[in-house]
Amino acid sequence: MKKIAFLLSFIFYKLLVISMKFVPMFVIYWFSDFTAFVLYRIVGYRKKVIQSNLDRCFPEMQEKEKNTIIRKNYKNLSDMLVESIKGYTMSKKNMASRFNMQNLDILENYFSQGKSVIGLTAHFSNWEWGAAAATTYLKHKSSVLYKPLTNNFIDSDVKKNRMKFGVKMVSIYNTLVHFREKTEIPACYFMVADQSPSNTEKAFWVDFFDIPTGFLHGPENYAKMFDIPVLYFEVQRQKRGHYIINIHVLAENPKELPAGEITLRFAELLEKVIRKRPENWVWTHKRWKHTIPENKTVYKRD
């Protein structure tokens, strides 16, 4: 029964992707507006989670302002969903034309030195398009570490669609093996790094919005293990369907930094980015569902 359900879900997904191929960009935003209306006004999708997260992060903010953020957040989520599906049918040239890549000299410098980099991203604006578009500009060999979908049929198709832009999709369960692989061309390892960690003992706990928050241990650990510079790719929406990517250097020489420093730098920068445009972060995640273990240290600035 489970396999049949997965197959039916795949057929529905595939029909949706194929239909999107023939739908103009301006029309997909009609679908997005409708989806946002349903999620916000009718379903109230995870509205309590969004409200709770905003209350914790912005205790000083007026309710009217929070409600505006919530409404815009559903619009951001809907845009990301329809754009991601549309993106599977877009050409590499079309995708690249919708992104303005800043600070490219940073990557050029690392490439000329023969250095690989770790590129951190977050669930902000359209991170799905961001990683795909970046491969157009990068000389580095690009790969994305991702968590495989439960539905194997959809997972296989999503991987195929993402890889057409030249990015290699690697399961997070093969992360160490992937980092150990020797490459003739310097690599850029993309990792979405703002998820709530399932293993609270291994997580780095840092001060994030004045809340002890667990972050994935992988980015910092692999950066130190292989001494790979860490960058943050900030994706900001300029207008619907058009984005700008700014590159920030988080760690030049990871092995020289104390424990937790790389993760803290990422958290600090991400918080600044979110505070500028809070509606563009995915507040539907239960980001603070875990509490800090008694034996863990919270890394923060004095």
Protein Blocks (a to p, Z undefined) as FASTA:
>chain_A
ZZmmmmmmmmmmmmmmmmmmmpcfklmmmmmmmmmmmmmmmnopoklmmmmmmmmmmmmb
cfklmmmmmmmmmmmmmmmmmmmmmmmmpcfklmmmmpccehklmmmmmmmnopacdddd
ddehjlklmmmmmmmmpmbdcdddddddfblmlmmmmmmmmmmnopacddfklmmmmmmp
ccfbdcdddddfkbccfblmlpccddeehiacdddfklmmmmmmnopacdddddddfbgh
iacdddddfbfblmlpcehklmmmmmmmmmmmmmmmmmlpcfkbcfklpccdfkbccddd
ZZ
